[in-house]
Amino acid sequence: MSDIGTHGNNGDAEAAHESDVRVWVHKDDLIDDRALQNDADDEFRLADVVEEVAGLCEAASLPATVALYGSWGSGKSSLANLLAARFAHNRDVAFARFDAFKYAEVPLRRHFLSQVAKTFKVKDKKFDRGLYTSTKHVRLDMPARKWFALAGLILIAVAVTIGLASIAAFLVALVAPKGTLWANFTKTLEASVPAIALATPIIAAALTLLGQVFTADSTTDAPSSDEQFEALFSELVKAVVDKKKCKRIVIFIDELDRCSPRQVVAALETLRTFLEVKPCIFIVAADQQVLEHALTGAARQATPFNAANPYYSAGSGYLDKIFQYQLQLPPILTGRLSHYALRLIEGRQGVWSYLHNRPELVSVLIPTHVRSPRRVKVLLNAFALLYGLALRRAAEGVIEGVEERAAQVAKLVCLKTEFPLFAVDLQLDSRLPDIVLRLHEKEDEKAVKADYPGLSDEAFERAKGYANENRAVDQVIAQVVANPSGDGSPDLEADGARDVEASHAQQLLRYLQRTREIPSPQRDLVYLDSSGAAFGLPAELAEQLEFDALDGSTEDVAEAVEALDPDDQLKALRLLARLVVEAVGIEARNVAQALFAAIAVNSADIAPVADDLLNALVTYNSGYELEADDVVGALQLALSHDGAAALRMREEVVSRDEVLTETDLGLLVLAHLTQLRAHLARVALALTGLLERSGGAAAERALAGVADADVKALLEAV
């Protein structure tokens, strides 16, 4: 089996279709989701915004604060990278970036200072360990005149020792003139060493006492107050200016809108500590609504509600106190995002080589409510991974027709990514998108349900909920501040959640309407596994047959099969045969009984599938005995084939008492007299029973198509 994991290396897209299995994820499958590193890939003219912000930073009076507003995924991080590249060529401006989300759970002001120092390579303990721990300093504080006095005492002691040794040596020379004066001196000096050693501790003790008297201790505490942090930041800024020889320092604070409300407010309060330090310019990139929501929830002030001038009661008014300059990133048109998605996959190999010249897939994959380039990449990558896995499953024979159903995979990916709770309910019934649309358009509920065999009540009720826009399609993680008054006022939190859910539900309905022409992703795509799709049956019907057969609901299986057209009846029989082999224990017995019941009501010629059915039953049949309800189906199957298994089954059936007592079974035996000539005696007994129970008219009709010679032999046997 060939490997399509390598077809992209030669650039031949056609080679993709000559292979059967994906061995690994191709490097071209996935779109790089990292922020832009340079303007070569600038699809949305962020360079214009970069120039505007850079010009502001170069012209604004110092110090300054700038708010750069944009929604999640709108390119704020990319803009930070481009801005850093822009200032890299300007010696007057030093640029640093701080990720507020990455360090949200650490002491923010301390880590902010340490990261800025690290960025600018300012090495000083006060900007490193000194931010977190207190340092104790010890120094000997003794006036100079005291030092001279101490040194003089030590010199006098040494001189006295040497002098005494000299006198002793002279006296020894007078008494014992044999030695020289020098020799006597050195011997005497050596003899004095122990005395000097004994005196050393006394000198050391004296020095220690002096040290205690004249030592001064001091402790430098880690900064804690706003004033200390501001002073420390001022020292850091001065060090950066001296090191870089720059005139301005731009600090870009990113990812603030990913933090919790408490962390957002803490970051803004931290920023306020450093606002007045020159020559700094702070740029905060965030979603304005996230900041205002955080301030509303965690930074309420003693500001009264003022309906006449709402500015003073709103979160935006608080932001005005922090930011001197505010710039909104322009939103992106939906059409631009579709073209952006096409350019991202243009010329790529891997799974994308299967989809060349299929631009409609992008419109299925990217819904109109998406406004973020990052979200586009998320959807593209999710599609590449799911489609690649589907191709692998198809190559293994688990599912079929994946390449022809690429649009269905795209629709499934969009539902899973944008409307995850709705996508989970596709496991109940993958036809849910079609059912929801029909119910939303006010079609008759009974008629809709009748058009979908096997549709469960639970799935239908959920479809009604989605159609009426009162069922959530995603979890709401946003928080709206609740009204704590308890005076019966509206619950803002509940109302806000309902508004979000309703808006999201409307987006789902718009998406389903826009992609109406794309079939709902079938059950085998939802599970990437197949019960009925391999046999060409509707997935939901196959699932229902499987459940009923395993549960022993034989009558339901027979009723469902009888309602099918002949071609689908044969497909259903093959499905049940496979289940006979796969099931175990009681479930296997249940499925075998369901298979015989389905054969009994089948109106198609089962000869084309008889081999499959018999092989499945032979594989399963280890001590299985036919039940009374199995006999009609077993005989029909045995009569459709001439193999050894079929012949043994014929013998087993005609030997049963039901052949002699059941009218329908007796008539079936008579109608196939030619095939049952080997069991002529049992057929004769069946005829005798029929004549006794219902006369000869029914038997005569059953024998109408039988050869005269066989009828004659039967009558003789009777």
Steps between C-alpha positions, in 0.01 A plus 500: 500500500656831395565800720347838428701651781776565247308611195541867579875482468493492121226759473274261308147545631373222275718251686281547805214317331716203405563412866283325750621581850650790691790388713570831671385861513662688213686819586269691264185379676519751784494879486747681726289674764777716644486877477665673203874546533536742207284691256562256213187306605294805592161422343294765677721810470612496860806693380282810476400464864862434597609826337221689673590361842873547440443861401295555813777352718761721333296820528304475826599698807665287765392303693205361302252211503334352191206258480490284187156341481420191297301179546657161563697378202488834319880525469614686814789261563603521135493876530733477802752300296481744210537794737811341654647460152413861421679635810799270454633757250436800722780562752293759681237244601550189716216245472393229747202266510323355804255206483244571772323166460816290526592653835149568628533285812837638620555827691438727205700811582805299603490282191437798278819666625706182470378430146567854382849484653558164333382631163741791512779285659530714809685280749443610856387294799245760596312422175532126551515327840477831679141537380391198700737469801642735761882540515707556818821707479778502770783756504771603752426857596809633692653847475839527326682613816387181673640292213841679536501442877425128454776462242745677732423263789562197279835641380606574858418143608710356216789736573495413874508127416799543269678725753460253788630222277810710419573572866463133587735401222763751620484371857534140379809597298666647809436191709578248226748660266522184280227617266480807291271784586287442185457133565396570860257767376326268252473223759352737751256639240389146412449428868278812518263380223276298739461807713400703196252220403350507846457874468320472162155402642522793732567730205216331301261544791595860522438547127160322525401727785604797297298363204187470711546846632565659165282275263189649331218272362252605230218314314361575154138379489329376184282779362136497609350846476403690186768758574773234526398339171484834326848594630638162395344529157652848466843352574441229240393753239810709568718189462332417167545854372868500600553158343305552176565874459132530408254783546179299535404159641193329353353214706233291322266311735327215316240227575337699781153411373566130563535557873225473758324823606701504822827465309398767247434752775825406676693560179337839445574599859862391449521710188369799688795468744748565218308754292697805602846358430674671209581427220261203485211431266270211595290330230227266624347278232167348604132460421330814629186312604706256706671786684173682564332181618788428737485851640124473540533180697817551700572871520174663596555841650293731710373672187125558497286407201458807284237457230543858380870441436556123472868545417584540869324176591646282222810285476626701204521803725733311731718400204528866402671562834771250411549541125578830334471356149261230380499332158255240370622235254257502205287182470558266205242442230372141467593491133857588585514205739377258233770619259749484786409135563542417130841664490608307809435164332594598148768271356523286812538125483388244757123485543461829316615338176173305504308826504664708230243690294240456775456858628143425612647302788631821653154655501367189675784493751511874585163634623413864439506592870873423528702823516839376617797383288599278792158332491543438128825316571333301778228386260747416223719295732201319650385410149844377394525270800147358480512459122839330521366258762193432284726420202693255715179331615379482140827337392448240771150426368320634806307770312449580133487796265696748711646694205154547351371624836770755583232771527317292761823472699540879477144547627562258785821681598325837507219360716747338739708818531238773500199318650646218713187412701301466180777283353481267801132444425591379152587177680128461570411552136729636230198624302445764766604799277229419244236433764579825684464705183166345408362554848633857506310563177180382674444179307252254651673312781332166426593521135860586582534211743345258253764588241785379724472127581658410830489856638482476879273716712799645684669611179176650372445700820852639483449595137191697603704678767764609248236598246327723755831662604461400863772237528866592561743406225813579704598555861480865610816584694451877507377643828259788533488665841182396677276752671559442874218722624242224542225752427354315204718681248602302191778247550764642268706183508213275391378752242850540358550124467164463328587778256826328409329163460228650281752676277704182467186299415418751225851460360446124483174539309657748257788261440266205440296708257811616313630143466163339427629357171776312681363169634511450872812307603396138514534284806814328374674841479381597847643181648765438233365149511217331316223256569278549199688740275724215385187329370344814351224539761405833658717523809212566740298207367805276534552620855138431592513153347818431693355615832174308456677182390745505791219571747287211369227721352443251219158630400634855462780375276255303284267799473784733397636258238156428356447873440813528286526461125655169380850642450510648851359177640806313374728767647326464835543122491875539436525744791325254732726219378809701591354570843447125552877454467599805707256454789561261787291306749134591534538788256624264226198275554269802487650614170473151347131492588456848353672387180264204458201726567623750239549222243146380564346839406749573222349542152826503302688207352758429770717277282758783438564533874436142609872420521558788744201402712585131517868563573406732786262245650749217458767713672265569789321161516669319786217316668233743376161337459226650286209650689146457372497858373823440306378210285334691213798731450744212534319299230490797261874549545570127457297490180694795349830311486625151407815487715568257781392744769171564321435126458560438870264785587229353272529167675477664841193703405296222332563275798327737740141452618406852381510371139213269584298744712554849360295576187727772357810288547329197346397700193859629465629142508252392231590796276866390505438130461755465220782626726377280786465168307764359732254546784193370317362309796493812721341702219233231464425526870477880467250458215295259707483751782392779263224286352373422846504863617390700194400268221669468164453847347796665672725200432398497137601867465834434665574211262391691189857590402654164579593254224246224437755228568573642843128533579442140393785379723354696792153350452649155485683567824176614662 
